Amino acid sequence: TLLAEVVRMLCAGVVHGDLTESNILLAADAPGINDRPQAVAPAGNNHAKRMLLRDVENLRNFFGRFAPELLTTDFGPEIWSLYERGMLTTEVVLTGRFERQAGAVDVGGVMREIDDARAEEAARRLRMQTPT
């Protein structure tokens, strides 16, 4: 399936980035994905998550015209969540359901990280000014 292709690509370290119905090739045996010059590596691109979610949403919206039950699925967030947790494989069984976690934010922890980064930067600048 096309979702399996999206998963296979992500497992290989690639997000298509512009997946629309015009980039789908229909063959006798199975559909395929075409036009990958804008593909990105998810590990090195801050926009990879947004791009993957958009790619999967584009597939859902296109095929949802022919199979309306697809319009209620949430494959994109499910795939990305599995990827982030290191649990995405080409054999994973997707459900199309995803429950967003709304846990408490550790503001104190975030502030400590910011303070640590500021202290490290101040120390670095001091070292740069001090002749050795």
LUMRO-597639 format. One line per field, with one value per residue: residue in one letter; x, y, z of N, C-alpha, C, O in turn; residue number from 0. Coordinates in steps of 0.2 Angstrom, whole numbers. Atoms other than C-alpha are relative to their C-alpha. Example, Ala and Ser with C-alpha at 12.3 -4.5 7.8 and 13.67 -1.06 7.14 Angstrom:
resn: (a | s)
nxx: (4 | -4)
nyy: (-6 | -6)
nzz: (0 | -1)
caxx: (62 | 68)
cayy: (-22 | -5)
cazz: (39 | 36)
cxx: (4 | -4)
cyy: (6 | 5)
czz: (0 | 3)
oxx: (9 | -1)
oyy: (5 | 11)
ozz: (3 | 4)
resi: (0 | 1)
% end
This chain:
resn: (t | l | l | a | e | v | v | r | m | l | c | a | g | v | v | h | g | d | l | t | e | s | n | i | l | l | a | a | d | a | p | g | i | n | d | r | p | q | a | v | a | p | a | g | n | n | h | a | k | r | m | l | l | r | d | v | e | n | l | r | n | f | f | g | r | f | a | p | e | l | l | t | t | d | f | g | p | e | i | w | s | l | y | e | r | g | m | l | t | t | e | v | v | l | t | g | r | f | e | r | q | a | g | a | v | d | v | g | g | v | m | r | e | i | d | d | a | r | a | e | e | a | a | r | r | l | r | m | q | t | p | t)
nxx: (4 | -4 | -3 | -6 | -6 | -2 | -3 | -6 | -5 | -2 | -5 | -7 | -3 | 3 | 6 | 1 | 0 | 5 | 4 | 7 | 2 | -4 | -6 | 2 | 0 | 5 | -2 | 4 | -1 | 1 | -2 | -6 | -1 | -5 | -2 | -3 | -6 | 0 | 0 | -5 | -2 | 3 | -4 | -4 | 5 | 5 | 7 | 2 | 6 | 5 | 1 | 3 | 7 | 4 | 0 | 5 | 7 | 2 | 3 | 6 | 5 | 1 | 4 | 6 | 5 | 3 | 1 | 1 | -3 | -7 | -1 | 0 | -6 | -6 | -6 | -6 | -2 | -1 | -6 | -5 | -1 | -4 | -7 | -4 | -1 | -4 | 4 | 2 | -3 | 4 | 5 | 5 | 7 | 3 | 7 | 3 | 3 | -6 | 2 | -5 | -1 | 0 | -2 | -2 | -7 | -5 | -3 | -6 | -5 | -2 | -4 | -7 | -3 | -2 | -6 | -7 | -2 | -2 | -7 | -5 | -1 | -3 | -7 | -3 | -2 | -6 | -6 | -2 | -3 | -5 | -6 | -2)
nyy: (-6 | -6 | -2 | 4 | -4 | -5 | 2 | 2 | -6 | -3 | 5 | -1 | -7 | -5 | -3 | -2 | -7 | -3 | 5 | -2 | 5 | 0 | 4 | 7 | 4 | 6 | 5 | 6 | 4 | -4 | -7 | -2 | -8 | -3 | -7 | -1 | -4 | -4 | 5 | -2 | 4 | -2 | -2 | -7 | -5 | -2 | 0 | 6 | 2 | -3 | 2 | 7 | -1 | -3 | 6 | 5 | -3 | 0 | 7 | 1 | -4 | 3 | 7 | -1 | -2 | 7 | 4 | -5 | 2 | -2 | -7 | -1 | 3 | -5 | 4 | -5 | 0 | 7 | 1 | -4 | 2 | 6 | -1 | -3 | 5 | 5 | 6 | 1 | 5 | 1 | 5 | -3 | 0 | -6 | 1 | -6 | -4 | -3 | -3 | -5 | 0 | -7 | 0 | -6 | -3 | -1 | -7 | 0 | 3 | -4 | -5 | 2 | 2 | -7 | -3 | 4 | -2 | -7 | 0 | 3 | -5 | -5 | 3 | 0 | -6 | -2 | 3 | -4 | -6 | 1 | 2 | 6)
nzz: (0 | 0 | -7 | -1 | 4 | -4 | -5 | 3 | 1 | -7 | -3 | 3 | -2 | 6 | 0 | 7 | -1 | 5 | 2 | 2 | 5 | 6 | -1 | -1 | 7 | -1 | 4 | 0 | -7 | -6 | 1 | -3 | -1 | 5 | -1 | -6 | -1 | -6 | -6 | -6 | -5 | -6 | -6 | 0 | 2 | -5 | 3 | 3 | -3 | 3 | 7 | 0 | -1 | 6 | 5 | -2 | 0 | 7 | 2 | -4 | 3 | 7 | 0 | -3 | 5 | 2 | -6 | -5 | -6 | -1 | -2 | -8 | -3 | -3 | 1 | 0 | -7 | -2 | 3 | -3 | -7 | 0 | 3 | -6 | -5 | 2 | 1 | 6 | 4 | 6 | -2 | -5 | 2 | -1 | -1 | 2 | -6 | -4 | -5 | -2 | -7 | -2 | -7 | -3 | 2 | -6 | 1 | -4 | 3 | 6 | -2 | -2 | 6 | 3 | -4 | 1 | 7 | -1 | -4 | 5 | 5 | -3 | -1 | 6 | 1 | -5 | 2 | 6 | -2 | -4 | 4 | -3)
caxx: (0 | 5 | 6 | 18 | 29 | 28 | 33 | 47 | 54 | 54 | 62 | 76 | 78 | 67 | 52 | 44 | 39 | 27 | 16 | 0 | -10 | 0 | 15 | 6 | 10 | -4 | 3 | -5 | 3 | 3 | 4 | 20 | 27 | 36 | 45 | 57 | 69 | 62 | 63 | 72 | 81 | 70 | 84 | 92 | 76 | 66 | 51 | 51 | 37 | 26 | 30 | 26 | 10 | 5 | 10 | -1 | -15 | -14 | -16 | -30 | -39 | -37 | -42 | -55 | -65 | -67 | -67 | -75 | -70 | -52 | -56 | -58 | -41 | -25 | -11 | 1 | 2 | 2 | 17 | 27 | 24 | 31 | 46 | 50 | 49 | 60 | 46 | 43 | 47 | 41 | 32 | 22 | 3 | -5 | -22 | -26 | -30 | -19 | -22 | -13 | -5 | -8 | 3 | 9 | 24 | 39 | 42 | 55 | 65 | 64 | 70 | 84 | 89 | 89 | 99 | 112 | 113 | 115 | 129 | 138 | 137 | 143 | 158 | 162 | 163 | 174 | 186 | 186 | 191 | 204 | 222 | 229)
cayy: (0 | 18 | 20 | 5 | 15 | 30 | 20 | 11 | 28 | 35 | 19 | 22 | 40 | 49 | 60 | 63 | 81 | 84 | 69 | 72 | 62 | 68 | 59 | 42 | 29 | 16 | 0 | -17 | -25 | -10 | 9 | 18 | 35 | 46 | 63 | 63 | 77 | 87 | 72 | 76 | 67 | 67 | 67 | 83 | 93 | 103 | 102 | 84 | 80 | 93 | 87 | 69 | 74 | 84 | 69 | 57 | 69 | 72 | 53 | 52 | 67 | 60 | 42 | 48 | 55 | 36 | 28 | 41 | 30 | 35 | 53 | 49 | 40 | 48 | 38 | 53 | 56 | 37 | 35 | 49 | 44 | 27 | 34 | 46 | 32 | 21 | 9 | 11 | -4 | -9 | -23 | -12 | -14 | 3 | 6 | 24 | 29 | 41 | 47 | 64 | 64 | 80 | 78 | 91 | 102 | 103 | 122 | 121 | 109 | 119 | 134 | 125 | 119 | 138 | 144 | 130 | 135 | 153 | 149 | 138 | 152 | 165 | 153 | 151 | 169 | 172 | 159 | 168 | 184 | 177 | 175 | 158)
cazz: (0 | -1 | 18 | 18 | 5 | 16 | 31 | 21 | 16 | 34 | 40 | 27 | 33 | 19 | 20 | 2 | 7 | -8 | -9 | -19 | -31 | -45 | -37 | -37 | -51 | -53 | -59 | -62 | -46 | -34 | -33 | -31 | -27 | -39 | -39 | -25 | -28 | -13 | -1 | 16 | 29 | 45 | 57 | 50 | 45 | 57 | 45 | 42 | 54 | 47 | 29 | 33 | 41 | 26 | 14 | 24 | 25 | 6 | 3 | 16 | 8 | -10 | -7 | 5 | -10 | -15 | 2 | 14 | 29 | 27 | 31 | 50 | 51 | 59 | 51 | 50 | 69 | 72 | 60 | 67 | 85 | 81 | 72 | 87 | 99 | 89 | 86 | 68 | 57 | 40 | 48 | 60 | 59 | 58 | 65 | 59 | 77 | 87 | 104 | 108 | 125 | 134 | 149 | 161 | 155 | 166 | 165 | 178 | 169 | 153 | 162 | 170 | 152 | 146 | 161 | 159 | 140 | 145 | 158 | 145 | 132 | 145 | 150 | 132 | 129 | 144 | 138 | 121 | 129 | 140 | 132 | 134)
cxx: (4 | 3 | 6 | 6 | 2 | 4 | 7 | 5 | 2 | 5 | 7 | 2 | -2 | -7 | -1 | 0 | -5 | -4 | -7 | -2 | 3 | 7 | -1 | 0 | -5 | 3 | -4 | 1 | -1 | 1 | 7 | 1 | 6 | 2 | 2 | 5 | -1 | 0 | 6 | 1 | -4 | 4 | 4 | -5 | -5 | -7 | -2 | -6 | -6 | -1 | -3 | -7 | -4 | 0 | -5 | -7 | -2 | -3 | -7 | -6 | -2 | -4 | -6 | -6 | -3 | -2 | -1 | 2 | 7 | 0 | 0 | 6 | 5 | 6 | 6 | 3 | 2 | 7 | 6 | 1 | 4 | 7 | 4 | 2 | 5 | -3 | -3 | 4 | -4 | -5 | -6 | -7 | -3 | -8 | -4 | -3 | 6 | -3 | 5 | 0 | 0 | 2 | 3 | 7 | 4 | 4 | 6 | 6 | 2 | 4 | 7 | 5 | 3 | 5 | 6 | 3 | 3 | 7 | 5 | 2 | 5 | 8 | 4 | 3 | 5 | 6 | 3 | 4 | 7 | 6 | 2 | 8)
cyy: (6 | 2 | -4 | 3 | 6 | -2 | -3 | 6 | 3 | -5 | 0 | 7 | 5 | 2 | 3 | 8 | 3 | -5 | 2 | -5 | 0 | -4 | -8 | -3 | -6 | -5 | -6 | -4 | 5 | 7 | 2 | 7 | 2 | 7 | 1 | 5 | 5 | -4 | 3 | -5 | 2 | 2 | 6 | 5 | 1 | -1 | -7 | -3 | 3 | -2 | -7 | 0 | 2 | -6 | -5 | 3 | 1 | -7 | -1 | 4 | -2 | -6 | 1 | 2 | -7 | -4 | 5 | -2 | 2 | 7 | 1 | -4 | 5 | -4 | 4 | 0 | -7 | -2 | 4 | -1 | -6 | 1 | 4 | -4 | -6 | -7 | -2 | -5 | -1 | -6 | 2 | 0 | 7 | 0 | 6 | 4 | 3 | 4 | 5 | 0 | 8 | 0 | 7 | 2 | 2 | 7 | 1 | -3 | 3 | 6 | -1 | -1 | 7 | 3 | -4 | 2 | 7 | 0 | -3 | 5 | 6 | -3 | 0 | 7 | 3 | -3 | 3 | 6 | -1 | -3 | -6 | 0)
czz: (0 | 7 | 1 | -3 | 4 | 6 | -2 | -1 | 6 | 3 | -3 | 1 | -5 | 1 | -7 | 0 | -5 | -3 | -1 | -5 | -6 | 0 | 1 | -7 | 2 | -5 | 1 | 7 | 6 | -2 | 2 | 0 | -4 | 2 | 7 | 1 | 6 | 6 | 5 | 4 | 7 | 6 | -1 | -3 | 5 | -2 | -2 | 3 | -3 | -8 | 0 | 2 | -6 | -6 | 2 | -1 | -7 | -3 | 3 | -4 | -8 | 0 | 4 | -4 | -2 | 5 | 6 | 7 | 2 | 3 | 8 | 2 | 1 | -1 | 1 | 7 | 3 | -2 | 3 | 7 | 1 | -1 | 6 | 5 | -2 | -1 | -7 | -4 | -6 | 1 | 5 | -3 | 3 | 1 | -3 | 6 | 3 | 6 | 2 | 7 | 2 | 8 | 2 | -3 | 6 | -2 | 3 | -3 | -7 | 2 | 3 | -6 | -3 | 4 | -1 | -7 | 1 | 4 | -4 | -5 | 4 | 2 | -6 | -2 | 4 | -2 | -7 | 1 | 4 | -4 | 3 | -1)
oxx: (10 | 8 | 10 | 12 | 8 | 9 | 12 | 11 | 8 | 9 | 12 | 8 | 1 | -11 | 3 | 4 | -6 | -6 | -11 | 2 | 4 | 10 | 4 | -4 | -3 | 3 | -9 | -4 | -4 | 5 | 9 | -4 | 11 | 0 | -1 | 9 | 5 | -1 | 11 | -2 | -2 | 3 | 6 | -2 | -9 | -12 | -8 | -10 | -11 | -7 | -7 | -11 | -10 | -5 | -9 | -11 | -8 | -7 | -11 | -11 | -8 | -9 | -11 | -12 | -9 | -6 | 4 | 4 | 9 | 5 | 2 | 7 | 5 | 10 | 11 | 9 | 7 | 11 | 11 | 7 | 9 | 12 | 9 | 7 | 6 | 0 | -6 | 10 | -10 | -9 | -10 | -8 | -4 | -11 | -10 | -6 | 11 | -7 | 11 | -5 | 4 | -1 | 3 | 12 | 2 | 9 | 11 | 11 | 8 | 9 | 11 | 10 | 8 | 10 | 12 | 9 | 8 | 12 | 11 | 8 | 9 | 12 | 10 | 9 | 10 | 11 | 9 | 8 | 11 | 5 | 3 | 11)
oyy: (6 | 5 | -2 | 3 | 7 | 1 | -2 | 5 | 4 | -2 | -1 | 8 | 10 | -3 | 7 | 11 | 9 | -5 | 3 | -10 | -5 | -5 | -11 | -1 | -9 | -4 | -6 | -6 | 2 | 9 | -2 | 11 | -1 | 9 | 4 | 5 | 7 | -1 | 6 | -10 | 8 | 6 | 9 | 11 | -3 | 0 | -7 | -6 | 0 | -3 | -8 | -3 | 0 | -6 | -6 | -1 | 0 | -7 | -3 | 2 | -2 | -6 | -4 | 1 | -7 | -9 | 6 | 2 | 2 | 9 | 6 | -4 | 11 | -4 | 2 | -1 | -7 | -4 | 1 | -1 | -6 | -1 | 2 | -3 | -10 | -12 | -6 | -4 | 1 | -7 | -2 | 1 | 8 | -5 | 6 | 9 | 0 | 8 | 3 | 0 | 11 | 2 | 12 | -2 | 5 | 7 | 4 | 0 | 4 | 8 | 3 | 0 | 8 | 6 | 0 | 3 | 8 | 4 | -1 | 6 | 8 | 1 | 1 | 7 | 6 | 0 | 4 | 8 | 4 | -8 | -7 | -5)
ozz: (1 | 7 | 5 | -1 | 5 | 8 | 2 | 1 | 7 | 6 | 0 | -2 | -7 | 3 | -9 | -3 | -4 | -9 | 3 | -7 | -10 | -5 | 3 | -11 | 6 | -11 | 5 | 9 | 11 | -7 | 6 | -2 | -5 | 7 | 11 | 6 | 9 | 12 | 3 | 5 | 9 | 10 | 4 | -5 | 7 | 2 | -4 | -1 | -5 | -10 | -5 | -1 | -7 | -9 | -3 | -3 | -9 | -6 | -1 | -5 | -10 | -4 | 3 | -2 | -4 | 4 | 10 | 11 | 8 | 6 | 10 | 9 | 0 | 4 | 3 | 8 | 6 | 1 | 5 | 9 | 5 | 1 | 7 | 9 | 2 | -1 | -8 | -5 | -7 | -3 | 6 | -9 | 8 | -2 | -4 | 5 | 4 | 4 | 4 | 11 | -1 | 12 | -1 | -4 | 11 | -4 | 1 | -3 | -8 | -2 | 1 | -6 | -5 | 2 | -1 | -8 | -2 | 2 | -4 | -6 | 1 | 1 | -6 | -5 | 1 | -2 | -8 | -3 | 4 | -7 | 9 | 2)
resi: (0 | 1 | 2 | 3 | 4 | 5 | 6 | 7 | 8 | 9 | 10 | 11 | 12 | 13 | 14 | 15 | 16 | 17 | 18 | 19 | 20 | 21 | 22 | 23 | 24 | 25 | 26 | 27 | 28 | 29 | 30 | 31 | 32 | 33 | 34 | 35 | 36 | 37 | 38 | 39 | 40 | 41 | 42 | 43 | 44 | 45 | 46 | 47 | 48 | 49 | 50 | 51 | 52 | 53 | 54 | 55 | 56 | 57 | 58 | 59 | 60 | 61 | 62 | 63 | 64 | 65 | 66 | 67 | 68 | 69 | 70 | 71 | 72 | 73 | 74 | 75 | 76 | 77 | 78 | 79 | 80 | 81 | 82 | 83 | 84 | 85 | 86 | 87 | 88 | 89 | 90 | 91 | 92 | 93 | 94 | 95 | 96 | 97 | 98 | 99 | 100 | 101 | 102 | 103 | 104 | 105 | 106 | 107 | 108 | 109 | 110 | 111 | 112 | 113 | 114 | 115 | 116 | 117 | 118 | 119 | 120 | 121 | 122 | 123 | 124 | 125 | 126 | 127 | 128 | 129 | 130 | 131)
% end
